[in-house]
Amino acid sequence: FIAGDGSLLTAAHVVTDCRRIDIVSRLVKPTAADILASDAKQDIALLRVPHLRPPAILPLGPPVGRRTSHQVFVLGYPTSAGPTIPAETWATLENDKFPASAGAVADPREIVWIEAAAVTHGYSGGPILDTGSGAVVGIVKGMIDTSRLRFVPGMPASGVAAGPGAARLAAFVRE
């Protein structure tokens, strides 16, 4: 949840073609959510659960030390997790592997690149949290075919995921 009005973010592909969307958690009663906006290209969806007091509100913000590799925390619902308690894993921010000349691709405010072998199917739309600030620095879009990243020196050979960063998420919410 990103606001007290019951607004939350997820990946657009998670809710595309759903006839009904329910928020299911051990912290709240199952409640229907509405899609307020969705952008398939950026893979972001803004949902709202009317009349629900969120158990926690997480701010959007850039990673601490934006260009340096450091640990972030990722939540998701792979098949190994239960339906109401998310799986948790640590990941390493990998944006610093790209040259600064790569522009938005290298900027973790725009795209977050993480190394996290545990992030698999089911983590889509889950938050990527900076433990230094407690802010959501991005959401998981999906795993990356790392053979396409061979040109990036130092990029891990496997276990890389990416998703929209906090600046993209905030701009989407503002629109």
Kinemage of the C-alpha trace (Angstrom):
@kinemage 1
@onewidth
@group {chain A} dominant
@subgroup {mainchain}
@vectorlist {calphas} color= white
{ca phe a 1} P 0.000 0.000 0.000
{ca ile a 2} L 1.313 3.451 -0.907
{ca ala a 3} L -1.435 5.629 0.599
{ca gly a 4} L -3.956 5.624 3.412
{ca asp a 5} L -6.843 5.617 0.919
{ca gly a 6} L -6.146 1.966 0.098
{ca ser a 7} L -4.031 2.616 -3.009
{ca leu a 8} L -1.423 0.026 -3.895
{ca leu a 9} L 0.883 -0.790 -6.762
{ca thr a 10} L 1.607 -4.041 -8.560
{ca ala a 11} L 2.813 -5.156 -11.976
{ca ala a 12} L 0.209 -4.652 -14.692
{ca his a 13} L 0.651 -8.199 -15.999
{ca val a 14} L -0.458 -9.522 -12.597
{ca val a 15} L -3.960 -8.049 -12.968
{ca thr a 16} L -4.400 -7.985 -16.751
{ca asp a 17} L -7.524 -9.883 -17.855
{ca cys a 18} L -8.655 -10.521 -14.261
{ca arg a 19} L -12.418 -10.432 -13.823
{ca arg a 20} L -12.069 -9.905 -10.094
{ca ile a 21} L -9.131 -8.819 -7.965
{ca asp a 22} L -9.047 -9.496 -4.240
{ca ile a 23} L -6.470 -8.470 -1.693
{ca val a 24} L -5.770 -11.517 0.454
{ca ser a 25} L -3.553 -11.195 3.501
{ca arg a 26} L -3.343 -12.369 7.062
{ca leu a 27} L -3.381 -8.665 8.005
{ca val a 28} L -6.696 -7.740 6.360
{ca lys a 29} L -9.942 -9.463 5.463
{ca pro a 30} L -10.196 -10.538 1.789
{ca thr a 31} L -11.384 -7.422 0.017
{ca ala a 32} L -12.109 -6.585 -3.629
{ca ala a 33} L -9.761 -4.113 -5.298
{ca asp a 34} L -10.419 -1.838 -8.261
{ca ile a 35} L -7.910 -1.081 -11.017
{ca leu a 36} L -7.565 2.710 -11.183
{ca ala a 37} L -4.899 2.779 -13.884
{ca ser a 38} L -2.680 0.363 -15.741
{ca asp a 39} L 0.255 0.773 -18.132
{ca ala a 40} L 1.276 -2.445 -19.886
{ca lys a 41} L 4.416 -0.891 -21.417
{ca gln a 42} L 5.832 0.121 -18.026
{ca asp a 43} L 4.159 -2.896 -16.378
{ca ile a 44} L 2.616 -0.864 -13.554
{ca ala a 45} L -0.935 -0.996 -12.186
{ca leu a 46} L -2.485 1.230 -9.534
{ca leu a 47} L -5.212 -0.456 -7.508
{ca arg a 48} L -7.447 0.823 -4.751
{ca val a 49} L -9.204 -1.093 -2.059
{ca pro a 50} L -12.038 1.189 -0.975
{ca his a 51} L -12.971 1.226 2.697
{ca leu a 52} L -9.835 -0.592 3.787
{ca arg a 53} L -7.396 0.776 6.293
{ca pro a 54} L -3.983 -0.425 5.075
{ca pro a 55} L -1.980 -2.326 7.700
{ca ala a 56} L 1.119 -0.367 6.579
{ca ile a 57} L 1.930 2.346 4.069
{ca leu a 58} L 5.292 2.208 2.347
{ca pro a 59} L 6.703 5.374 0.775
{ca leu a 60} L 8.241 5.440 -2.689
{ca gly a 61} L 11.834 6.632 -2.777
{ca pro a 62} L 15.202 6.209 -4.462
{ca pro a 63} L 17.688 3.679 -3.138
{ca val a 64} L 20.216 4.952 -0.635
{ca gly a 65} L 23.529 5.346 -2.468
{ca arg a 66} L 21.750 5.141 -5.807
{ca arg a 67} L 24.636 3.847 -7.942
{ca thr a 68} L 26.305 1.476 -5.488
{ca ser a 69} L 25.635 -2.226 -5.107
{ca his a 70} L 23.874 -2.845 -1.836
{ca gln a 71} L 21.278 -5.108 -0.342
{ca val a 72} L 17.547 -4.626 -0.906
{ca phe a 73} L 14.655 -6.707 0.391
{ca val a 74} L 12.049 -8.299 -1.910
{ca leu a 75} L 8.604 -9.715 -1.122
{ca gly a 76} L 6.511 -11.962 -3.348
{ca tyr a 77} L 4.164 -14.908 -3.605
{ca pro a 78} L 5.907 -17.772 -5.396
{ca thr a 79} L 4.268 -21.186 -5.221
{ca ser a 80} L 6.567 -22.072 -2.318
{ca ala a 81} L 4.936 -19.351 -0.189
{ca gly a 82} L 1.477 -19.481 1.281
{ca pro a 83} L -1.360 -17.463 -0.254
{ca thr a 84} L -1.448 -14.944 2.614
{ca ile a 85} L 2.154 -14.718 3.838
{ca pro a 86} L 4.735 -13.480 1.330
{ca ala a 87} L 8.099 -15.060 0.718
{ca glu a 88} L 11.018 -12.831 1.627
{ca thr a 89} L 14.439 -12.670 0.053
{ca trp a 90} L 17.468 -10.442 -0.124
{ca ala a 91} L 18.775 -9.088 -3.406
{ca thr a 92} L 21.701 -6.962 -4.512
{ca leu a 93} L 21.116 -3.769 -6.457
{ca glu a 94} L 23.092 -4.125 -9.713
{ca asn a 95} L 22.510 -0.762 -11.423
{ca asp a 96} L 26.126 0.253 -10.845
{ca lys a 97} L 27.233 -2.372 -13.388
{ca phe a 98} L 25.883 -0.185 -16.205
{ca pro a 99} L 27.938 2.799 -17.368
{ca ala a 100} L 26.434 6.160 -16.399
{ca ser a 101} L 26.164 6.891 -20.130
{ca ala a 102} L 23.421 4.235 -20.320
{ca gly a 103} L 21.016 6.899 -19.019
{ca ala a 104} L 17.660 5.705 -17.680
{ca val a 105} L 18.696 2.048 -18.026
{ca ala a 106} L 21.387 2.615 -15.365
{ca asp a 107} L 19.331 4.896 -13.108
{ca pro a 108} L 17.704 2.890 -10.285
{ca arg a 109} L 15.046 5.583 -9.978
{ca glu a 110} L 13.895 4.517 -13.454
{ca ile a 111} L 14.722 0.793 -13.614
{ca val a 112} L 15.841 -1.360 -10.709
{ca trp a 113} L 18.201 -4.228 -11.598
{ca ile a 114} L 18.687 -6.821 -8.860
{ca glu a 115} L 20.555 -10.069 -8.444
{ca ala a 116} L 18.294 -12.479 -6.596
{ca ala a 117} L 18.168 -16.111 -7.650
{ca ala a 118} L 15.129 -16.657 -5.392
{ca val a 119} L 13.053 -14.095 -7.316
{ca thr a 120} L 11.065 -16.297 -9.672
{ca his a 121} L 7.500 -16.602 -10.936
{ca gly a 122} L 5.210 -15.253 -8.220
{ca tyr a 123} L 7.339 -12.281 -7.211
{ca ser a 124} L 5.881 -10.134 -10.001
{ca gly a 125} L 4.467 -6.903 -8.634
{ca gly a 126} L 6.154 -7.407 -5.277
{ca pro a 127} L 7.959 -4.510 -3.654
{ca ile a 128} L 11.714 -4.028 -3.730
{ca leu a 129} L 12.566 -2.286 -0.462
{ca asp a 130} L 15.633 -0.294 0.488
{ca thr a 131} L 16.475 -1.302 4.034
{ca gly a 132} L 18.390 1.943 4.598
{ca ser a 133} L 15.378 4.185 4.029
{ca gly a 134} L 12.459 1.758 4.322
{ca ala a 135} L 11.189 3.029 0.963
{ca val a 136} L 9.881 1.052 -1.986
{ca val a 137} L 12.564 1.568 -4.634
{ca gly a 138} L 10.793 -0.504 -7.277
{ca ile a 139} L 8.494 -3.414 -8.024
{ca val a 140} L 9.443 -6.706 -9.623
{ca lys a 141} L 8.544 -6.980 -13.291
{ca gly a 142} L 10.297 -10.284 -13.937
{ca met a 143} L 13.440 -12.291 -14.483
{ca ile a 144} L 15.873 -11.209 -17.172
{ca asp a 145} L 17.527 -13.378 -19.807
{ca thr a 146} L 21.087 -12.512 -18.790
{ca ser a 147} L 22.518 -13.632 -22.141
{ca arg a 148} L 21.292 -10.241 -23.358
{ca leu a 149} L 23.387 -8.529 -20.674
{ca arg a 150} L 26.739 -10.060 -21.678
{ca phe a 151} L 27.949 -6.609 -22.742
{ca val a 152} L 27.598 -5.281 -19.175
{ca pro a 153} L 30.893 -5.929 -17.327
{ca gly a 154} L 30.376 -7.513 -13.921
{ca met a 155} L 26.668 -8.243 -14.429
{ca pro a 156} L 25.774 -11.606 -12.841
{ca ala a 157} L 25.453 -14.488 -15.295
{ca ser a 158} L 22.101 -15.554 -13.827
{ca gly a 159} L 19.482 -14.656 -11.227
{ca val a 160} L 18.819 -11.102 -12.430
{ca ala a 161} L 15.401 -9.468 -12.172
{ca ala a 162} L 14.277 -5.959 -13.044
{ca gly a 163} L 11.337 -3.656 -12.645
{ca pro a 164} L 10.236 -0.049 -12.696
{ca gly a 165} L 11.983 2.165 -10.157
{ca ala a 166} L 10.516 4.644 -7.675
{ca ala a 167} L 10.618 7.650 -10.025
{ca arg a 168} L 8.635 5.766 -12.677
{ca leu a 169} L 6.192 4.522 -10.043
{ca ala a 170} L 5.724 8.020 -8.588
{ca ala a 171} L 5.216 9.575 -12.041
{ca phe a 172} L 2.645 6.915 -12.873
{ca val a 173} L 0.749 7.556 -9.615
{ca arg a 174} L 0.801 11.343 -10.251
{ca glu a 175} L -0.627 10.870 -13.775
